[in-house]
């Protein structure tokens, strides 16, 4: 039997919420539980009415994205969990591809590339992602950016038991802080280099409306985890260097250096008495 995937959509006055819901319900993967957490919306709730018999609706007072996500994930019954913002979309094969990717690698956490769309849903940039050759580069990048798009993430539900839930004191950067905690707890953030999510940029999105407050939170999170991220990055880099060192021969002799002979051209030696030749 296919593992169950729970998708949580936090919703607050978003005019695109019906499109987000539809993209989850139209997946090629069939074993899906969809939970919509209404974070005190006063607008666009009617857009959910056609789908009410196919989703779990939870209403609450407004408390921010972290509180809505935590309520949704605590109510989840799936083996895997995913999060979709109410203004974004999943491609129809998102669940099928990502579950298969995680099963093949016995992965606890994965994220993917994404396509960027505008207000009308037209793709403006394809297969967007931060890509890194080595783990230490990825780890260090958290000190300057957030290299993981939250709506591309899928993870085992039991991962919450190991690292906790989203920090509800953070109004805007709860995902950024959570990814760092997962990384520091020793769990790889496996990357599937393929776009499975449509990420919408529009004037009404929180990232645009609350930029100063977001930046203040980002700096606070970086300051909190800077030393731990640098320590982990150095450890990963050292491990990589150790793996690249050539193996020593049995006996502990190591690699012996051959002595180089200094060749003296007779004419040069006779004139100046100085050694010449290759060194």
C-alpha atoms as a printed R data frame, in Angstrom:
    type eleno elety resid chain resno       x      y       z
1   ATOM     1    CA   UNK     A     1   0.000  0.000   0.000
2   ATOM     2    CA   UNK     A     2   1.209  3.500  -0.818
3   ATOM     3    CA   UNK     A     3   2.311  5.545   2.207
4   ATOM     4    CA   UNK     A     4  -0.153  8.269   3.153
5   ATOM     5    CA   UNK     A     5   0.904 11.890   2.609
6   ATOM     6    CA   UNK     A     6  -0.718 14.692   4.608
7   ATOM     7    CA   UNK     A     7  -0.693 18.119   2.956
8   ATOM     8    CA   UNK     A     8  -1.343 21.146   5.149
9   ATOM     9    CA   UNK     A     9  -2.529 24.417   3.601
10  ATOM    10    CA   UNK     A    10  -2.550 27.382   6.016
11  ATOM    11    CA   UNK     A    11  -5.096 29.919   4.789
12  ATOM    12    CA   UNK     A    12  -5.602 33.590   5.629
13  ATOM    13    CA   UNK     A    13  -7.681 35.813   3.288
14  ATOM    14    CA   UNK     A    14  -5.993 34.415   0.182
15  ATOM    15    CA   UNK     A    15  -7.809 34.722  -3.179
16  ATOM    16    CA   UNK     A    16  -5.819 31.826  -4.660
17  ATOM    17    CA   UNK     A    17  -6.740 29.207  -2.050
18  ATOM    18    CA   UNK     A    18  -9.119 27.285  -4.330
19  ATOM    19    CA   UNK     A    19  -6.336 26.822  -6.872
20  ATOM    20    CA   UNK     A    20  -3.986 25.494  -4.194
21  ATOM    21    CA   UNK     A    21  -6.620 23.028  -2.946
22  ATOM    22    CA   UNK     A    22  -7.416 21.860  -6.473
23  ATOM    23    CA   UNK     A    23  -3.736 21.208  -7.215
24  ATOM    24    CA   UNK     A    24  -3.535 18.857  -4.212
25  ATOM    25    CA   UNK     A    25  -6.774 17.016  -4.961
26  ATOM    26    CA   UNK     A    26  -5.746 16.447  -8.603
27  ATOM    27    CA   UNK     A    27  -2.514 14.599  -7.836
28  ATOM    28    CA   UNK     A    28  -1.638 11.390  -9.680
29  ATOM    29    CA   UNK     A    29  -0.796 10.000  -6.225
30  ATOM    30    CA   UNK     A    30  -3.957  8.778  -4.530
31  ATOM    31    CA   UNK     A    31  -3.248  8.263  -0.821
32  ATOM    32    CA   UNK     A    32  -3.456 11.905   0.286
33  ATOM    33    CA   UNK     A    33  -4.943 13.606   3.328
34  ATOM    34    CA   UNK     A    34  -5.575 17.334   2.836
35  ATOM    35    CA   UNK     A    35  -5.927 19.627   5.846
36  ATOM    36    CA   UNK     A    36  -6.804 23.306   5.391
37  ATOM    37    CA   UNK     A    37  -6.190 25.429   8.486
38  ATOM    38    CA   UNK     A    38  -8.154 28.683   8.367
39  ATOM    39    CA   UNK     A    39  -6.121 31.144  10.423
40  ATOM    40    CA   UNK     A    40  -9.014 33.503  11.176
41  ATOM    41    CA   UNK     A    41  -9.887 34.472   7.603
42  ATOM    42    CA   UNK     A    42 -12.622 37.015   6.904
43  ATOM    43    CA   UNK     A    43 -12.290 36.876   3.094
44  ATOM    44    CA   UNK     A    44 -12.479 34.195   0.357
45  ATOM    45    CA   UNK     A    45 -13.719 31.388   2.620
46  ATOM    46    CA   UNK     A    46 -16.465 30.672   0.090
47  ATOM    47    CA   UNK     A    47 -13.795 29.447  -2.349
48  ATOM    48    CA   UNK     A    48 -13.405 26.336  -0.184
49  ATOM    49    CA   UNK     A    49 -17.066 25.289  -0.296
50  ATOM    50    CA   UNK     A    50 -16.855 23.104  -3.464
51  ATOM    51    CA   UNK     A    51 -14.088 21.020  -1.852
52  ATOM    52    CA   UNK     A    52 -15.333 20.605   1.719
53  ATOM    53    CA   UNK     A    53 -16.246 16.935   1.289
54  ATOM    54    CA   UNK     A    54 -12.678 16.131   0.158
55  ATOM    55    CA   UNK     A    55 -10.638 17.911   2.808
56  ATOM    56    CA   UNK     A    56 -10.367 18.394   6.564
57  ATOM    57    CA   UNK     A    57 -11.192 21.977   7.515
58  ATOM    58    CA   UNK     A    58  -9.888 23.424  10.793
59  ATOM    59    CA   UNK     A    59 -10.791 26.961  11.843
60  ATOM    60    CA   UNK     A    60  -8.886 28.962  14.451
61  ATOM    61    CA   UNK     A    61  -8.238 32.505  15.607
62  ATOM    62    CA   UNK     A    62  -5.500 34.351  13.771
63  ATOM    63    CA   UNK     A    63  -2.129 33.388  15.180
64  ATOM    64    CA   UNK     A    64   0.254 33.358  12.245
65  ATOM    65    CA   UNK     A    65   1.603 30.762   9.821
66  ATOM    66    CA   UNK     A    66   3.603 28.826  12.436
67  ATOM    67    CA   UNK     A    67   0.577 28.238  14.653
68  ATOM    68    CA   UNK     A    68  -1.550 27.198  11.661
69  ATOM    69    CA   UNK     A    69   1.114 24.797  10.408
70  ATOM    70    CA   UNK     A    70   1.625 23.272  13.840
71  ATOM    71    CA   UNK     A    71  -2.093 22.704  14.287
72  ATOM    72    CA   UNK     A    72  -2.285 21.063  10.871
73  ATOM    73    CA   UNK     A    73   0.714 18.809  11.362
74  ATOM    74    CA   UNK     A    74  -0.388 17.774  14.854
75  ATOM    75    CA   UNK     A    75  -3.694 16.708  13.294
76  ATOM    76    CA   UNK     A    76  -1.987 14.810  10.448
77  ATOM    77    CA   UNK     A    77  -2.193 11.035  10.158
78  ATOM    78    CA   UNK     A    78   0.059 10.583   7.119
79  ATOM    79    CA   UNK     A    79   3.429  8.855   7.051
80  ATOM    80    CA   UNK     A    80   4.789 11.856   5.168
81  ATOM    81    CA   UNK     A    81   3.860 15.524   5.450
82  ATOM    82    CA   UNK     A    82   4.009 18.452   3.041
83  ATOM    83    CA   UNK     A    83   3.072 22.108   3.231
84  ATOM    84    CA   UNK     A    84   1.533 24.224   0.493
85  ATOM    85    CA   UNK     A    85   1.009 27.968   0.823
86  ATOM    86    CA   UNK     A    86  -2.484 29.003  -0.205
87  ATOM    87    CA   UNK     A    87  -1.164 31.067  -3.127
88  ATOM    88    CA   UNK     A    88   1.090 28.330  -4.567
89  ATOM    89    CA   UNK     A    89   0.427 25.153  -6.568
90  ATOM    90    CA   UNK     A    90   1.678 21.582  -6.849
91  ATOM    91    CA   UNK     A    91   2.321 19.972 -10.219
92  ATOM    92    CA   UNK     A    92   0.079 16.883 -10.645
93  ATOM    93    CA   UNK     A    93   2.995 14.430 -10.209
94  ATOM    94    CA   UNK     A    94   4.532 16.176  -7.187
95  ATOM    95    CA   UNK     A    95   3.537 13.529  -4.627
96  ATOM    96    CA   UNK     A    96   4.270 10.558  -6.824
97  ATOM    97    CA   UNK     A    97   7.778 11.701  -7.761
98  ATOM    98    CA   UNK     A    98   8.819 12.923  -4.334
99  ATOM    99    CA   UNK     A    99   7.534  9.916  -2.397
100 ATOM   100    CA   UNK     A   100   9.383  7.621  -4.800
101 ATOM   101    CA   UNK     A   101  12.557  9.700  -4.394
102 ATOM   102    CA   UNK     A   102  12.353  9.454  -0.606
103 ATOM   103    CA   UNK     A   103  11.569  5.742  -0.540
104 ATOM   104    CA   UNK     A   104  14.539  4.969  -2.770
105 ATOM   105    CA   UNK     A   105  16.894  6.835  -0.422
106 ATOM   106    CA   UNK     A   106  15.158  6.024   2.859
107 ATOM   107    CA   UNK     A   107  14.995  9.797   3.267
108 ATOM   108    CA   UNK     A   108  13.432 11.631   6.202
109 ATOM   109    CA   UNK     A   109  13.471 15.079   4.569
110 ATOM   110    CA   UNK     A   110  13.567 16.256   0.965
111 ATOM   111    CA   UNK     A   111  13.116 19.448  -0.998
112 ATOM   112    CA   UNK     A   112  12.994 20.172  -4.725
113 ATOM   113    CA   UNK     A   113  13.313 22.810  -7.387
114 ATOM   114    CA   UNK     A   114  10.317 24.941  -8.348
115 ATOM   115    CA   UNK     A   115   8.919 27.039 -11.166
116 ATOM   116    CA   UNK     A   116   8.128 30.672 -10.449
117 ATOM   117    CA   UNK     A   117   4.772 32.072 -11.604
118 ATOM   118    CA   UNK     A   118   3.115 35.480 -11.638
119 ATOM   119    CA   UNK     A   119  -0.301 36.608 -10.427
120 ATOM   120    CA   UNK     A   120  -2.073 35.075 -13.420
121 ATOM   121    CA   UNK     A   121  -0.244 31.744 -13.109
122 ATOM   122    CA   UNK     A   122   2.136 32.137 -16.055
123 ATOM   123    CA   UNK     A   123   5.600 30.634 -15.537
124 ATOM   124    CA   UNK     A   124   8.264 33.348 -15.409
125 ATOM   125    CA   UNK     A   125  11.297 31.288 -14.288
126 ATOM   126    CA   UNK     A   126  11.861 27.538 -14.596
127 ATOM   127    CA   UNK     A   127  13.530 25.071 -12.221
128 ATOM   128    CA   UNK     A   128  14.637 27.606  -9.639
129 ATOM   129    CA   UNK     A   129  16.799 26.321  -6.778
130 ATOM   130    CA   UNK     A   130  20.038 26.902  -4.925
131 ATOM   131    CA   UNK     A   131  22.446 24.120  -5.867
132 ATOM   132    CA   UNK     A   132  25.573 23.106  -4.003
133 ATOM   133    CA   UNK     A   133  28.298 20.614  -4.798
134 ATOM   134    CA   UNK     A   134  29.254 19.825  -1.212
135 ATOM   135    CA   UNK     A   135  27.340 19.541   2.094
136 ATOM   136    CA   UNK     A   136  29.500 22.125   3.872
137 ATOM   137    CA   UNK     A   137  28.653 24.719   1.216
138 ATOM   138    CA   UNK     A   138  24.939 24.037   1.668
139 ATOM   139    CA   UNK     A   139  25.222 24.315   5.455
140 ATOM   140    CA   UNK     A   140  27.153 27.582   5.314
141 ATOM   141    CA   UNK     A   141  24.611 29.078   2.899
142 ATOM   142    CA   UNK     A   142  22.069 29.307   5.743
143 ATOM   143    CA   UNK     A   143  24.116 32.218   7.087
144 ATOM   144    CA   UNK     A   144  23.290 34.317   4.028
145 ATOM   145    CA   UNK     A   145  20.067 32.901   2.496
146 ATOM   146    CA   UNK     A   146  17.337 30.334   3.037
147 ATOM   147    CA   UNK     A   147  18.224 27.690   0.405
148 ATOM   148    CA   UNK     A   148  15.043 25.641   0.956
149 ATOM   149    CA   UNK     A   149  11.626 26.656  -0.392
150 ATOM   150    CA   UNK     A   150   9.131 25.459   2.225
151 ATOM   151    CA   UNK     A   151   6.435 24.488  -0.273
152 ATOM   152    CA   UNK     A   152   8.815 22.051  -1.971
153 ATOM   153    CA   UNK     A   153   9.481 20.146   1.259
154 ATOM   154    CA   UNK     A   154   8.250 16.664   2.084
155 ATOM   155    CA   UNK     A   155   9.287 14.935   5.300
156 ATOM   156    CA   UNK     A   156   8.482 12.024   7.512
157 ATOM   157    CA   UNK     A   157   5.872 12.979  10.104
158 ATOM   158    CA   UNK     A   158   7.911 11.389  12.895
159 ATOM   159    CA   UNK     A   159  10.648 13.957  12.263
160 ATOM   160    CA   UNK     A   160   8.615 16.379  14.384
161 ATOM   161    CA   UNK     A   161   9.152 14.062  17.325
162 ATOM   162    CA   UNK     A   162  12.910 14.408  16.916
163 ATOM   163    CA   UNK     A   163  13.249 18.167  16.369
164 ATOM   164    CA   UNK     A   164   9.972 19.676  17.565
165 ATOM   165    CA   UNK     A   165   7.486 21.828  15.659
166 ATOM   166    CA   UNK     A   166   7.675 25.320  14.163
167 ATOM   167    CA   UNK     A   167   8.625 28.143  16.514
168 ATOM   168    CA   UNK     A   168   5.410 30.123  17.006
169 ATOM   169    CA   UNK     A   169   7.289 33.142  18.339
170 ATOM   170    CA   UNK     A   170   8.533 33.705  14.784
171 ATOM   171    CA   UNK     A   171   5.905 35.400  12.667
172 ATOM   172    CA   UNK     A   172   7.601 35.078   9.261
173 ATOM   173    CA   UNK     A   173  10.736 32.907   9.401
174 ATOM   174    CA   UNK     A   174   9.454 29.793  11.150
175 ATOM   175    CA   UNK     A   175  10.393 27.618   8.172
176 ATOM   176    CA   UNK     A   176  13.955 28.973   7.895
177 ATOM   177    CA   UNK     A   177  14.564 28.327  11.595
178 ATOM   178    CA   UNK     A   178  13.023 24.840  11.395
179 ATOM   179    CA   UNK     A   179  15.240 23.742   8.474
180 ATOM   180    CA   UNK     A   180  18.292 24.823  10.468
181 ATOM   181    CA   UNK     A   181  17.167 22.739  13.447
182 ATOM   182    CA   UNK     A   182  16.657 19.690  11.223
183 ATOM   183    CA   UNK     A   183  20.129 20.150   9.743
184 ATOM   184    CA   UNK     A   184  21.825 20.619  13.112
185 ATOM   185    CA   UNK     A   185  20.061 17.532  14.465
186 ATOM   186    CA   UNK     A   186  21.982 15.497  11.894
187 ATOM   187    CA   UNK     A   187  19.268 14.814   9.317
188 ATOM   188    CA   UNK     A   188  20.245 15.317   5.647
189 ATOM   189    CA   UNK     A   189  18.082 17.710   3.631
190 ATOM   190    CA   UNK     A   190  17.999 15.612   0.456
191 ATOM   191    CA   UNK     A   191  17.537 17.543  -2.785
192 ATOM   192    CA   UNK     A   192  15.529 16.400  -5.806
193 ATOM   193    CA   UNK     A   193  16.650 18.590  -8.691
194 ATOM   194    CA   UNK     A   194  13.327 18.815 -10.477
195 ATOM   195    CA   UNK     A   195  10.529 21.436 -10.293
196 ATOM   196    CA   UNK     A   196   7.436 19.997  -8.612
197 ATOM   197    CA   UNK     A   197   5.934 23.200  -7.184
198 ATOM   198    CA   UNK     A   198   4.700 26.449  -8.710
199 ATOM   199    CA   UNK     A   199   5.754 29.347  -6.475
200 ATOM   200    CA   UNK     A   200   3.708 32.485  -7.005
201 ATOM   201    CA   UNK     A   201   5.142 36.007  -6.715
202 ATOM   202    CA   UNK     A   202   2.532 38.735  -6.319
203 ATOM   203    CA   UNK     A   203   2.094 42.107  -4.636
204 ATOM   204    CA   UNK     A   204  -0.127 40.743  -1.867
205 ATOM   205    CA   UNK     A   205   2.256 38.090  -0.563
206 ATOM   206    CA   UNK     A   206   3.689 38.370   2.929
207 ATOM   207    CA   UNK     A   207   7.268 38.378   1.676
208 ATOM   208    CA   UNK     A   208   6.527 41.649  -0.116
209 ATOM   209    CA   UNK     A   209   4.279 43.282   2.485
210 ATOM   210    CA   UNK     A   210   6.376 42.602   5.591
211 ATOM   211    CA   UNK     A   211   9.947 42.887   4.326
212 ATOM   212    CA   UNK     A   212  11.408 44.973   7.221
213 ATOM   213    CA   UNK     A   213   9.952 42.683   9.904
214 ATOM   214    CA   UNK     A   214  11.070 39.587   7.984
215 ATOM   215    CA   UNK     A   215  14.628 40.888   7.720
216 ATOM   216    CA   UNK     A   216  14.723 41.584  11.464
217 ATOM   217    CA   UNK     A   217  13.681 37.993  12.185
218 ATOM   218    CA   UNK     A   218  16.185 36.609   9.689
219 ATOM   219    CA   UNK     A   219  19.053 38.420  11.415
220 ATOM   220    CA   UNK     A   220  17.879 37.145  14.796
221 ATOM   221    CA   UNK     A   221  17.755 33.526  13.588
222 ATOM   222    CA   UNK     A   222  21.196 33.787  11.982
223 ATOM   223    CA   UNK     A   223  22.685 35.221  15.139
224 ATOM   224    CA   UNK     A   224  21.162 32.396  17.216
225 ATOM   225    CA   UNK     A   225  22.575 29.607  15.047
226 ATOM   226    CA   UNK     A   226  25.716 31.156  13.535
227 ATOM   227    CA   UNK     A   227  28.284 29.340  15.699
228 ATOM   228    CA   UNK     A   228  26.551 25.969  15.368
229 ATOM   229    CA   UNK     A   229  26.238 26.278  11.574
230 ATOM   230    CA   UNK     A   230  29.892 27.272  11.207
231 ATOM   231    CA   UNK     A   231  30.969 24.362  13.418
232 ATOM   232    CA   UNK     A   232  28.907 21.892  11.373
233 ATOM   233    CA   UNK     A   233  30.186 23.334   8.100
234 ATOM   234    CA   UNK     A   234  33.818 23.000   9.224
235 ATOM   235    CA   UNK     A   235  33.187 19.435  10.375
236 ATOM   236    CA   UNK     A   236  31.631 18.523   7.006
237 ATOM   237    CA   UNK     A   237  34.526 20.128   5.145
238 ATOM   238    CA   UNK     A   238  37.099 18.252   7.250
239 ATOM   239    CA   UNK     A   239  35.296 14.971   6.642
240 ATOM   240    CA   UNK     A   240  35.341 15.620   2.903
241 ATOM   241    CA   UNK     A   241  39.081 16.385   2.997
242 ATOM   242    CA   UNK     A   242  39.781 13.186   4.969
243 ATOM   243    CA   UNK     A   243  37.951 11.099   2.398
244 ATOM   244    CA   UNK     A   244  40.043 12.613  -0.383
245 ATOM   245    CA   UNK     A   245  43.432 11.827   1.198
246 ATOM   246    CA   UNK     A   246  45.272  8.953  -0.511
247 ATOM   247    CA   UNK     A   247  45.366  5.770   1.556
248 ATOM   248    CA   UNK     A   248  48.713  4.925   3.160
249 ATOM   249    CA   UNK     A   249  50.438  1.656   2.396
250 ATOM   250    CA   UNK     A   250  50.507 -1.033   5.124
251 ATOM   251    CA   UNK     A   251  53.479 -0.664   7.433
252 ATOM   252    CA   UNK     A   252  53.012  3.005   8.223
253 ATOM   253    CA   UNK     A   253  55.712  4.096   5.803
254 ATOM   254    CA   UNK     A   254  53.429  6.492   4.028
255 ATOM   255    CA   UNK     A   255  54.419  7.935   0.687
256 ATOM   256    CA   UNK     A   256  58.188  8.019   0.145
257 ATOM   257    CA   UNK     A   257  59.681 10.932  -1.672
258 ATOM   258    CA   UNK     A   258  62.306 10.247  -4.292
259 ATOM   259    CA   UNK     A   259  65.523 12.226  -4.025
260 ATOM   260    CA   UNK     A   260  66.197 14.469  -6.936
261 ATOM   261    CA   UNK     A   261  69.676 14.583  -8.419
262 ATOM   262    CA   UNK     A   262  71.189 17.961  -9.132
263 ATOM   263    CA   UNK     A   263  72.906 17.915 -12.480
264 ATOM   264    CA   UNK     A   264  75.899 20.231 -12.951
265 ATOM   265    CA   UNK     A   265  76.673 21.176 -16.495
266 ATOM   266    CA   UNK     A   266  80.464 21.020 -16.714
267 ATOM   267    CA   UNK     A   267  80.798 24.396 -18.369
268 ATOM   268    CA   UNK     A   268  78.692 26.228 -15.785
269 ATOM   269    CA   UNK     A   269  80.344 24.546 -12.812
270 ATOM   270    CA   UNK     A   270  83.788 25.339 -14.096
271 ATOM   271    CA   UNK     A   271  83.117 29.063 -14.464
272 ATOM   272    CA   UNK     A   272  81.227 29.998 -11.298
273 ATOM   273    CA   UNK     A   273  81.271 27.031  -8.970
274 ATOM   274    CA   UNK     A   274  77.458 27.437  -8.504
275 ATOM   275    CA   UNK     A   275  75.005 24.580  -8.803
276 ATOM   276    CA   UNK     A   276  72.591 24.803 -11.658
277 ATOM   277    CA   UNK     A   277  69.901 22.564 -13.052
278 ATOM   278    CA   UNK     A   278  66.378 21.526 -12.075
279 ATOM   279    CA   UNK     A   279  65.228 21.509  -8.499
